[in-house]
Amino acid sequence: MSASGKHRRPKTSPLARLLAVAGTGGIALALPLISASGAQAAQPTATTASTTTAKATGAKATAPAAAAPKSYSVVAGDTLSKIAESHSVSGGWKKLYEDNRSVIGSDPSVIRPGITLTIGGPAKATSAAATAKTLAASRNSTAAADRSARPTTLYANNLDGWIRQSLEIMAQHGIPGTYDGIHRNVLRESSGNPLAINNWDSNAAAGIPSKGLLQVIDPTFRAYHVPGTAADSYDPVANITAACNYAAARYGSIDNVNSAY
């Protein structure tokens, strides 16, 4: 192997040679390490900086703010799908139910008038006592408005009492029907739950779900509502009496009804 490589002169850059030549004359030149154009590019001008700041500020100012959740008080005739559609809830009734499960309960098909739903965010947990208090206040308000028109006889606040009170009012208005006929149809339609609501059939899809003990839609309830009963289709006595009035007009009597009607 040749040993000449050991004594090879190292290459020097043009800049280094220029500095060396200048130094031999006794004059030291201070040369910039980068060009003027490079220095200018490395440090933004005041105008560029202010423009960048303005753009950032403007972008921040125009960014849309998240909409705050809002409350909605359920009224008679409401369904989760109807509320979700009218308030453009992203995710539909399932999202609305998910956010308000603590208020609605385990059955999304039953939403009671008077409860408050949160739209656009999870609802705060509501105690069962608070929900019951709200419902009681709503029903008491309705009952007070119609108390003067109700029969003076006292009836038990249960299915037996509701049917007997309805029969008394029906007799006053010449509406046919028997205890057994009403009781049989109530058990089939609602299992005796005065707040039952059907949120899945064609009526529900049309925005008029069947409600109450005898599952009456609002248009039918209004058309066959009997004076002396509440104007609320969830009211058990009003629901039974209006349904029997309708059944009498269409089938002759509620006793002749043995299936969906």
C-alpha positions in Angstrom: 0.0 0.0 0.0 1.4 3.5 -0.9 2.2 5.7 2.1 1.7 8.9 0.1 -1.9 9.3 1.3 -0.6 10.0 4.8 0.8 13.4 3.6 -2.1 14.5 1.5 -3.0 18.2 2.1 -6.5 18.6 3.5 -8.8 20.5 1.3 -9.8 23.9 2.4 -13.0 25.7 1.5 -12.9 28.9 -0.6 -14.1 30.9 2.4 -11.3 29.6 4.5 -8.7 30.3 1.8 -10.0 33.8 1.4 -9.7 34.4 5.2 -6.2 33.1 5.1 -5.1 35.4 2.3 -6.7 38.4 3.9 -5.0 37.6 7.1 -1.5 37.7 5.6 -1.9 41.3 4.8 -2.7 42.1 8.4 -6.3 42.9 7.7 -8.9 40.7 9.2 -12.2 40.6 7.3 -15.4 39.7 9.1 -17.5 38.0 6.5 -21.1 37.0 7.2 -21.6 33.2 7.5 -24.9 33.4 5.5 -26.0 35.7 2.7 -28.1 38.8 3.3 -31.1 37.3 1.6 -30.8 34.2 3.8 -30.8 36.4 6.9 -33.8 38.2 5.8 -35.6 35.0 5.2 -34.7 33.6 8.6 -36.2 36.5 10.5 -39.8 37.4 9.6 -40.5 41.1 9.2 -42.8 43.0 11.5 -45.5 43.1 8.8 -45.3 39.3 8.3 -45.5 38.6 12.0 -48.4 40.9 12.5 -50.3 39.4 9.6 -49.7 35.9 10.9 -51.0 37.0 14.3 -54.0 38.6 12.8 -54.9 35.5 10.8 -54.5 33.3 13.9 -56.7 35.7 16.0 -59.3 36.0 13.2 -59.4 32.2 12.9 -59.9 31.8 16.6 -62.6 34.5 16.7 -64.6 32.9 13.9 -64.4 29.4 15.2 -67.9 28.1 16.0 -68.7 27.8 19.6 -70.3 24.6 20.9 -74.0 24.9 21.4 -75.0 24.7 25.1 -77.5 22.0 26.0 -81.1 23.1 26.4 -84.1 21.9 28.3 -87.4 20.6 27.0 -90.5 19.9 29.0 -92.5 16.9 27.7 -96.2 17.5 26.9 -99.0 15.0 26.2 -98.6 13.5 22.8 -94.8 13.8 22.7 -92.5 10.9 21.6 -88.8 10.7 21.6 -88.6 10.4 17.8 -90.9 13.4 17.5 -88.8 15.5 19.9 -85.5 14.4 18.3 -86.8 15.3 14.8 -88.2 18.7 15.8 -84.9 19.7 17.6 -82.6 18.1 14.9 -80.9 15.8 17.5 -77.8 14.2 16.0 -78.3 10.5 16.5 -82.1 10.7 16.7 -84.3 9.4 19.4 -81.7 6.8 20.5 -79.2 9.6 21.3 -81.9 11.6 23.1 -82.8 8.5 25.2 -79.2 7.8 26.0 -78.7 11.4 27.2 -81.9 11.3 29.3 -82.0 7.7 30.5 -81.8 8.7 34.2 -84.9 10.9 33.7 -87.0 8.6 31.4 -86.2 5.3 33.0 -85.7 1.8 31.5 -88.5 2.1 28.9 -87.9 4.6 26.1 -91.4 4.1 24.8 -92.8 5.7 27.9 -92.1 9.4 28.4 -94.4 11.1 30.9 -95.8 14.6 30.5 -94.1 17.1 32.8 -90.6 15.6 32.8 -87.7 17.7 31.6 -85.3 16.4 28.9 -81.9 17.8 28.1 -81.2 18.3 24.4 -77.6 18.5 23.2 -75.9 16.8 26.2 -76.4 14.3 29.0 -79.1 15.2 31.5 -78.3 15.6 35.2 -79.4 12.7 37.2 -82.9 13.4 38.6 -84.1 11.6 41.7 -87.2 9.4 41.5 -88.8 11.6 44.2 -88.2 14.8 42.1 -89.7 13.1 39.0 -92.7 11.9 40.9 -93.2 15.3 42.4 -93.2 16.9 38.9 -95.7 14.3 37.6 -98.0 14.7 40.6 -98.0 18.5 40.2 -99.0 18.1 36.5 -101.8 15.7 37.2 -103.1 17.7 40.1 -103.3 20.8 38.0 -105.3 19.0 35.4 -107.5 17.4 38.0 -108.2 20.8 39.7 -109.4 22.2 36.4 -112.0 19.5 35.9 -112.9 18.7 39.5 -116.2 20.6 39.4 -117.4 18.6 36.4 -116.7 15.2 38.0 -119.3 13.0 39.6 -119.6 13.5 43.4 -119.3 9.8 44.2 -115.9 8.9 45.5 -114.1 6.1 43.7 -110.9 4.3 44.4 -107.8 5.6 42.5 -107.2 2.3 40.7 -108.4 0.4 37.7 -111.6 -0.7 39.4 -112.5 2.8 40.5 -111.6 4.3 37.1 -113.9 1.9 35.3 -116.8 2.4 37.8 -116.5 6.2 37.5 -116.5 6.0 33.7 -119.6 3.8 33.7 -121.4 6.4 35.8 -120.5 9.1 33.3 -121.4 6.9 30.4 -124.8 6.2 31.9 -125.4 10.0 32.1 -124.6 10.4 28.4 -126.3 7.2 27.1 -123.1 5.5 26.1 -123.4 1.7 26.3 -120.8 -0.6 27.8 -120.2 -3.0 30.7 -117.6 -3.4 33.4 -116.4 -6.7 31.9 -116.2 -5.3 28.4 -114.1 -2.3 29.5 -111.9 -4.3 31.8 -111.1 -7.0 29.2 -110.1 -4.4 26.6 -108.0 -2.3 29.1 -105.9 -5.4 30.0 -105.3 -6.2 26.4 -104.4 -2.6 25.3 -102.4 -1.3 28.2 -102.2 -3.9 31.0 -103.9 -1.3 33.2 -101.1 1.3 32.9 -102.8 4.8 32.4 -99.5 6.3 31.1 -98.9 3.6 28.4 -98.0 4.9 25.0 -97.3 3.1 21.7 -94.2 4.6 20.1 -93.6 2.1 17.3 -96.8 1.6 15.2 -98.1 3.5 12.1 -99.9 6.0 14.4 -96.7 6.8 16.2 -94.9 7.2 12.9 -97.5 9.7 11.9 -96.9 11.6 15.1 -100.2 10.6 16.9 -99.3 7.6 19.1 -101.9 5.6 20.9 -102.1 6.5 24.6 -103.6 5.6 27.9 -105.6 2.7 29.3 -107.5 2.0 26.0 -104.8 3.3 23.7 -106.6 6.2 22.0 -104.9 8.6 19.6 -105.4 12.3 20.2 -107.7 13.1 17.2 -110.1 10.3 18.3 -109.9 11.4 22.0 -110.8 15.0 21.0 -113.6 13.9 18.7 -115.2 11.6 21.3 -114.3 13.4 24.5 -117.2 13.4 26.9 -118.1 16.5 28.9 -117.5 16.0 32.6 -114.1 14.4 32.1 -110.6 15.8 31.9 -109.2 17.1 28.6 -106.0 15.0 29.2 -106.0 11.7 27.2 -103.7 10.2 29.9 -106.4 10.8 32.5 -107.8 7.2 33.1 -111.5 8.1 33.4 -111.4 10.5 30.4 -109.5 7.9 28.3 -112.0 5.1 29.1 -115.0 7.2 28.5 -113.9 8.7 25.2 -112.8 5.2 24.0 -116.2 3.8 24.9 -117.9 6.7 23.2 -115.9 6.0 20.0 -116.5 2.2 20.3 -120.3 2.8 20.6 -120.3 4.9 17.5 -118.3 2.4 15.4 -119.0 -1.0 16.9 -122.2 -0.5 18.9 -120.5 -0.9 22.3 -117.0 -1.5 23.8 -118.4 -4.9 24.6 -118.2 -5.8 20.9 -114.5 -5.0 20.7 -112.2 -8.0 21.0 -109.0 -6.8 19.2 -107.3 -3.7 18.1 -109.9 -1.1 17.2 
